[in-house]
């Protein structure tokens, strides 16, 4: 997925690195942060410098590394002013030793002093041998940190530095990046709101080796789901195709046919309407009221208008079919018209090749399909599918607004801003 260069523009990230072989992954994490427009500073423990030199991080960030040897009180290069500068503190990798010290508020090196001084949520990406990670004391330390303003990114199971297979490897840099982006970009309107996104072209079976489909790549839906994840939504992406490097802990359902998509969509809407309750304290009568946020549906899937009348559970032989083969099709269910949209804000998507009638056709969808808005995309030809950019017109019953033609993730954030007004 193309990450826009201004996604984290204006955000200050302090990255702490400790003495683990996984510190080499932190270089890639820095690159992702910087490429997304963030200003990054690094604080290193002495042990981490055995694996990577401060110069490497300084070259990548264009900022001086903070460590035990160079703290200064005549400028802002110290653990107090550096943490005041930071919008987010990320510790990746975090060794079992560092985790133990953090859990007990020990501050015997510069990184730990920064951690103790930082008042916001700290993202922690552990890295340790399986036995060290699963040690009951380490697990207790992680539980303590989880209730003490630390957001812990799960480790992964793979071959570790000790040449054994097991849980304990640090999460991939892209997963830590998305976790960090969510912490920096989430907003109250979308946070904990249940949102369903559908995407990709449906795959309708002819026989066991053939199918009919369309050119839809699913990129717009993946980008929209990623934007919602960053905004803090409880997003469920139901699609036939997915972009690579999507947030790992975002809920995704891989489907093929329109019938399968319909089944999962109906079930997801039912669950969404039950609601995930978000916490909101209203200063009245000293009571805490629980507010259920209205769910959203973004129907970006390109569902086939027709399906095969008699799909076969074997491979059809051309010798039996003959020189000409007439494939019998029947009209498919209109998913967007058929689902129960009561109590859920719904945004449809429409791709058009006719620029003269595109707006009129898209506007009609609002009434005919009983939805709140339409995102119109006027295509040149089939090659427009799968591109990394998009031009959207956001259509409501009262207005048509043209969004900036840019990368699909940036377009998605723009769509969300417009969708908030529905």
Wavefront OBJ file of the C-alpha trace (Angstrom):
o trace
v 0.000 0.000 0.000
v 1.236 3.470 -0.899
v 1.683 5.457 2.324
v 1.375 9.213 1.675
v 4.390 11.360 2.520
v 2.278 13.662 4.698
v 0.401 11.004 6.687
v 2.320 11.845 9.891
v 3.350 15.359 8.957
v 3.709 17.572 12.033
v 3.983 14.583 14.381
v 6.992 14.109 16.661
v 7.989 10.531 17.476
v 10.571 9.478 20.046
v 11.878 5.979 19.373
v 13.625 4.048 22.142
v 15.826 1.103 21.178
v 17.273 -1.477 23.566
v 19.872 -4.237 23.375
v 18.239 -6.810 21.111
v 19.290 -8.169 17.740
v 15.872 -6.969 16.536
v 17.223 -3.415 16.639
v 18.056 -3.802 12.955
v 14.298 -3.728 12.308
v 14.133 -0.367 14.073
v 16.067 1.137 11.171
v 13.221 0.183 8.829
v 10.701 1.530 11.352
v 12.507 4.879 11.384
v 12.478 4.914 7.594
v 8.707 4.352 7.564
v 8.111 7.135 10.093
v 10.315 9.613 8.235
v 8.879 8.674 4.842
v 5.386 9.374 6.234
v 6.477 12.892 7.228
v 7.132 12.456 10.967
v 10.007 14.111 12.814
v 11.857 11.319 14.628
v 14.362 11.325 17.470
v 16.032 8.226 18.913
v 17.098 7.415 22.457
v 19.461 4.445 22.771
v 20.509 2.227 25.663
v 24.205 1.343 25.891
v 23.380 -2.279 25.050
v 21.649 -1.290 21.810
v 24.830 0.433 20.577
v 26.516 -2.978 20.440
v 24.247 -3.793 17.496
v 23.782 -0.429 15.730
v 25.765 2.783 16.045
v 24.099 6.116 16.896
v 25.434 7.505 13.617
v 23.138 5.175 11.676
v 20.032 6.538 13.385
v 21.291 10.118 13.133
v 21.743 9.675 9.388
v 18.199 8.373 8.977
v 16.489 10.932 11.241
v 18.695 14.020 10.774
v 18.490 14.367 14.573
v 21.100 13.756 17.258
v 20.669 10.516 19.210
v 20.103 10.844 22.953
v 22.025 8.408 25.181
v 23.826 8.202 28.521
v 26.884 10.025 27.213
v 25.452 13.238 25.756
v 22.553 14.570 27.820
v 22.639 18.376 27.928
v 20.855 20.887 30.131
v 21.938 23.964 28.190
v 19.596 23.004 25.331
v 16.665 20.601 24.878
v 18.800 17.466 24.457
v 17.721 15.825 27.714
v 15.158 13.343 28.946
v 12.666 15.978 30.121
v 12.488 18.323 27.152
v 12.801 15.490 24.640
v 9.771 13.705 26.086
v 7.845 16.987 26.241
v 8.608 17.396 22.529
v 7.301 13.941 21.607
v 3.702 13.274 20.516
v 4.389 9.543 20.819
v 7.013 7.373 22.507
v 7.723 4.000 20.890
v 10.106 1.440 22.400
v 11.065 -1.119 19.756
v 12.664 -3.474 20.474
v 12.017 -3.812 24.203
v 14.027 -6.579 25.872
v 12.802 -8.622 28.857
v 15.275 -6.686 31.004
v 13.873 -3.334 29.895
v 10.302 -4.587 30.366
v 11.128 -5.619 33.944
v 12.645 -2.233 34.729
v 9.760 -0.338 33.142
v 7.256 -2.316 35.218
v 9.103 -1.329 38.385
v 9.741 2.331 37.435
v 13.505 1.828 37.415
v 15.308 4.605 35.560
v 18.998 3.685 35.560
v 19.679 4.644 31.929
v 18.629 7.417 29.576
v 15.941 5.428 27.784
v 14.291 4.414 31.053
v 14.430 7.987 32.310
v 12.609 9.071 29.174
v 10.004 6.358 29.729
v 9.410 7.466 33.304
v 9.156 11.120 32.259
v 6.850 10.592 29.276
v 3.221 11.257 30.337
v 1.379 9.841 27.323
v 0.699 6.355 26.015
v 3.909 4.471 25.151
v 3.893 1.825 22.439
v 5.976 -1.192 23.437
v 7.217 -3.842 20.985
v 8.818 -6.696 22.979
v 11.625 -8.879 21.648
v 12.899 -11.862 23.620
v 13.640 -15.572 23.625
v 10.438 -17.600 24.001
v 11.266 -18.845 27.509
v 12.221 -15.350 28.653
v 9.020 -13.895 27.205
v 6.780 -16.631 28.642
v 8.426 -16.509 32.050
v 5.610 -15.793 34.542
v 7.458 -12.762 35.877
v 7.839 -11.270 32.375
v 4.155 -11.941 31.709
v 3.249 -10.256 34.987
v 5.405 -7.285 34.030
v 3.637 -6.981 30.679
v 0.239 -7.102 32.394
v 1.385 -4.372 34.771
v 2.513 -2.191 31.864
v -0.731 -2.811 29.956
v -2.687 -1.125 32.747
v -0.098 1.625 33.157
v -0.381 3.578 29.886
v 1.569 1.120 27.712
v 0.125 -0.163 24.437
v 1.828 -3.491 23.705
v 2.329 -4.740 20.144
v 2.170 -8.537 20.065
v 5.295 -10.530 19.275
v 5.324 -13.077 16.465
v 6.301 -16.729 16.138
v 9.256 -17.405 13.845
v 12.888 -18.509 13.952
v 14.600 -16.496 16.685
v 18.200 -15.338 16.935
v 18.907 -18.377 19.143
v 18.016 -20.577 16.113
v 14.860 -21.960 17.695
v 11.293 -21.576 16.495
v 9.035 -19.830 18.941
v 7.087 -16.782 20.035
v 9.190 -13.762 20.918
v 10.260 -12.100 17.683
v 9.498 -8.391 17.504
v 6.546 -7.415 15.350
v 7.345 -6.354 11.805
v 8.140 -2.643 11.356
v 5.035 -2.063 9.210
v 2.819 -3.441 11.996
v 4.447 -1.160 14.579
v 4.087 1.711 12.113
v 0.319 1.187 11.755
v -0.017 0.818 15.524
v 1.782 4.132 15.935
v -0.220 5.860 13.205
v -3.443 4.802 14.942
v -2.209 6.238 18.245
v -1.340 9.552 16.559
v -4.325 9.943 14.225
v -7.317 8.510 16.076
v -10.184 10.884 16.730
v -13.231 10.770 18.956
v -15.827 10.558 16.173
v -14.438 7.317 14.699
v -12.818 5.800 17.789
v -14.493 2.490 18.708
v -17.195 3.044 16.076
v -18.028 -0.140 14.194
v -17.491 0.279 10.460
v -17.881 -2.285 7.678
v -16.056 -1.939 4.353
v -16.587 -4.218 1.356
v -14.180 -4.379 -1.558
v -12.876 -6.158 -4.630
v -14.686 -7.704 -7.545
v -16.873 -10.706 -6.740
v -15.701 -14.048 -8.140
v -18.565 -16.077 -9.570
v -17.900 -19.730 -10.216
v -18.418 -21.343 -13.642
v -16.828 -24.673 -12.760
v -13.996 -25.850 -10.522
v -11.313 -24.018 -12.553
v -13.140 -21.082 -14.193
v -14.997 -18.021 -12.977
v -16.362 -14.646 -14.092
v -15.250 -11.465 -12.357
v -14.255 -7.859 -13.113
v -11.202 -5.618 -13.006
v -11.781 -4.213 -9.510
v -8.527 -4.470 -7.533
v -9.896 -3.849 -4.033
v -7.282 -1.117 -3.461
v -9.835 1.583 -2.652
v -11.533 -0.585 -0.042
v -8.204 -1.565 1.528
v -7.149 2.088 1.678
v -10.469 3.089 3.197
v -10.196 0.362 5.826
v -6.619 1.429 6.655
v -7.738 5.060 7.050
v -10.551 3.970 9.361
v -8.097 1.872 11.376
v -5.836 4.921 11.784
v -8.818 6.976 12.943
v -9.504 4.418 15.674
v -12.550 2.688 14.182
v -13.443 -0.926 14.869
v -13.262 -1.775 11.181
v -14.210 -5.000 9.428
v -12.986 -5.361 5.821
v -14.929 -7.924 3.773
v -13.239 -8.320 0.399
v -12.155 -10.604 -2.407
v -8.786 -8.878 -2.784
v -6.586 -7.117 -0.244
v -3.697 -4.693 -0.474
v -0.410 -5.930 0.986
v 0.859 -4.635 4.344
v -2.530 -3.777 5.807
v -2.666 -3.367 9.609
v -2.201 -6.858 11.023
v -4.767 -6.614 13.808
v -7.471 -5.113 11.606
v -10.372 -7.537 11.173
v -10.479 -8.943 7.633
v -12.786 -11.498 6.020
v -11.664 -13.060 2.737
v -14.615 -13.953 0.497
v -15.071 -14.904 -3.153
v -18.629 -14.977 -4.466
v -21.304 -12.331 -4.050
v -23.371 -14.877 -2.107
v -20.538 -15.352 0.369
v -20.044 -11.595 0.659
v -23.760 -11.114 1.277
v -23.791 -13.760 4.012
v -20.859 -12.222 5.908
v -22.145 -8.693 5.355
v -25.566 -9.468 6.819
v -23.928 -11.085 9.835
v -21.495 -8.176 10.269
v -24.318 -5.623 10.123
v -26.235 -7.550 12.752
v -23.216 -7.529 15.048
v -22.460 -3.851 14.326
v -25.967 -2.821 15.275
v -25.556 -4.476 18.639
v -22.766 -1.974 19.031
v -19.398 -1.846 20.673
v -19.998 0.540 23.509
v -17.627 3.474 23.699
v -16.924 5.184 27.018
v -18.045 8.766 27.369
v -18.210 10.565 30.676
v -20.897 13.224 30.780
v -20.489 15.705 33.620
v -24.068 15.477 34.785
v -25.229 13.955 38.051
v -21.736 12.477 38.359
v -22.850 9.448 36.321
v -21.008 7.758 33.466
v -23.282 7.278 30.473
v -22.487 4.711 27.805
v -23.059 5.938 24.254
v -23.469 3.525 21.363
v -22.084 5.084 18.206
v -24.033 4.642 14.993
v -22.237 2.161 12.699
v -21.159 2.912 9.130
v -21.058 0.831 5.952
v -18.840 1.689 2.967
v -19.944 -0.524 0.079
v -16.925 -0.321 -2.241
v -17.179 -3.868 -3.616
v -17.783 -4.384 -7.335
v -20.470 -7.062 -7.179
v -21.204 -8.969 -10.371
v -24.529 -8.050 -11.983
v -24.912 -11.603 -13.278
v -23.944 -15.052 -12.021
v -23.798 -18.433 -13.730
v -27.166 -20.172 -13.859
v -25.735 -23.663 -13.418
v -22.273 -23.623 -11.850
v -20.531 -27.007 -12.083
v -18.651 -28.876 -9.376
v -16.242 -30.385 -11.882
v -14.097 -29.142 -14.755
v -16.057 -28.700 -17.959
v -14.265 -30.373 -20.888
v -13.945 -28.390 -24.105
v -14.337 -31.624 -26.063
v -17.864 -31.918 -24.673
v -18.657 -28.212 -24.944
v -17.834 -28.035 -28.665
v -16.600 -25.122 -30.778
v -19.175 -22.706 -29.368
v -20.213 -22.477 -25.754
v -23.167 -20.460 -24.610
v -22.814 -19.674 -20.919
v -26.201 -19.127 -19.319
v -26.292 -16.287 -16.751
v -28.957 -15.009 -14.401
v -29.314 -11.640 -12.739
v -27.550 -11.473 -9.386
v -28.932 -10.212 -6.109
v -28.471 -6.460 -5.561
v -26.665 -6.640 -2.234
v -26.788 -2.924 -1.446
v -30.546 -2.772 -2.058
v -31.254 -6.019 -0.212
v -29.464 -5.539 3.106
v -31.108 -3.973 6.141
v -29.620 -0.476 6.365
v -31.866 0.806 9.126
v -29.739 2.380 11.868
v -26.515 2.314 9.848
v -25.025 5.184 7.804
v -24.365 3.813 4.320
v -22.054 5.110 1.601
v -22.141 3.433 -1.796
v -19.487 3.468 -4.521
v -20.135 3.734 -8.236
v -17.727 3.424 -11.159
v -18.845 4.999 -14.430
v -17.382 5.170 -17.935
v -19.902 7.703 -19.252
v -18.843 11.170 -17.977
v -21.994 12.816 -19.371
v -24.437 10.796 -17.280
v -22.192 9.671 -14.411
v -23.370 12.195 -11.805
v -27.019 11.646 -12.630
v -26.671 7.847 -12.443
v -24.793 8.068 -9.137
v -27.324 10.492 -7.621
v -30.167 8.123 -8.470
v -28.497 5.449 -6.322
v -29.261 7.439 -3.170
v -33.015 6.995 -3.670
v -33.120 3.647 -5.441
v -30.843 1.925 -2.947
v -31.851 3.986 0.112
v -28.338 5.109 1.060
v -26.878 8.302 2.493
v -24.145 9.140 -0.031
v -22.311 7.898 -3.115
v -18.627 8.038 -4.007
v -18.482 8.397 -7.781
v -15.397 7.416 -9.744
v -15.417 8.230 -13.476
v -13.064 5.838 -15.256
v -11.264 6.212 -18.572
v -11.212 2.477 -19.308
v -10.371 -0.854 -17.629
v -6.775 0.312 -17.070
v -8.067 2.766 -14.449
v -8.623 -0.178 -12.122
v -5.686 -1.021 -9.875
v -4.109 2.451 -9.983
v -2.635 3.964 -6.810
v -4.579 7.214 -7.194
v -8.250 8.063 -7.418
v -10.592 10.927 -8.267
v -13.809 10.827 -6.245
v -16.953 12.933 -6.319
v -18.759 12.722 -2.978
v -22.480 12.929 -3.690
v -25.250 13.489 -1.140
v -28.912 14.426 -1.697
v -27.946 18.088 -1.301
v -24.460 18.466 -2.797
v -21.770 17.161 -5.110
v -18.193 17.755 -3.950
v -15.095 16.897 -5.972
v -12.277 15.494 -3.846
v -8.613 16.003 -4.670
v -7.129 13.536 -7.141
v -4.404 11.901 -5.062
v -3.250 8.568 -3.613
v -6.040 6.300 -2.425
v -5.171 6.463 1.270
v -5.282 10.281 1.218
v -8.566 10.144 -0.728
v -9.899 7.782 1.938
v -9.154 10.245 4.733
v -10.968 12.918 2.708
v -13.961 10.607 2.262
v -14.091 10.038 6.013
v -14.166 13.781 6.673
v -17.167 14.117 4.367
v -18.837 10.992 5.773
v -18.738 12.459 9.289
v -21.315 15.065 8.198
v -23.927 12.508 7.152
l 1 2 3 4 5 6 7 8 9 10 11 12 13 14 15 16 17 18 19 20 21 22 23 24 25 26 27 28 29 30 31 32 33 34 35 36 37 38 39 40 41 42 43 44 45 46 47 48 49 50 51 52 53 54 55 56 57 58 59 60 61 62 63 64 65 66 67 68 69 70 71 72 73 74 75 76 77 78 79 80 81 82 83 84 85 86 87 88 89 90 91 92 93 94 95 96 97 98 99 100 101 102 103 104 105 106 107 108 109 110 111 112 113 114 115 116 117 118 119 120 121 122 123 124 125 126 127 128 129 130 131 132 133 134 135 136 137 138 139 140 141 142 143 144 145 146 147 148 149 150 151 152 153 154 155 156 157 158 159 160 161 162 163 164 165 166 167 168 169 170 171 172 173 174 175 176 177 178 179 180 181 182 183 184 185 186 187 188 189 190 191 192 193 194 195 196 197 198 199 200 201 202 203 204 205 206 207 208 209 210 211 212 213 214 215 216 217 218 219 220 221 222 223 224 225 226 227 228 229 230 231 232 233 234 235 236 237 238 239 240 241 242 243 244 245 246 247 248 249 250 251 252 253 254 255 256 257 258 259 260 261 262 263 264 265 266 267 268 269 270 271 272 273 274 275 276 277 278 279 280 281 282 283 284 285 286 287 288 289 290 291 292 293 294 295 296 297 298 299 300 301 302 303 304 305 306 307 308 309 310 311 312 313 314 315 316 317 318 319 320 321 322 323 324 325 326 327 328 329 330 331 332 333 334 335 336 337 338 339 340 341 342 343 344 345 346 347 348 349 350 351 352 353 354 355 356 357 358 359 360 361 362 363 364 365 366 367 368 369 370 371 372 373 374 375 376 377 378 379 380 381 382 383 384 385 386 387 388 389 390 391 392 393 394 395 396 397 398 399 400 401 402 403 404 405 406 407 408 409 410 411 412 413 414 415 416 417 418 419 420 421 422
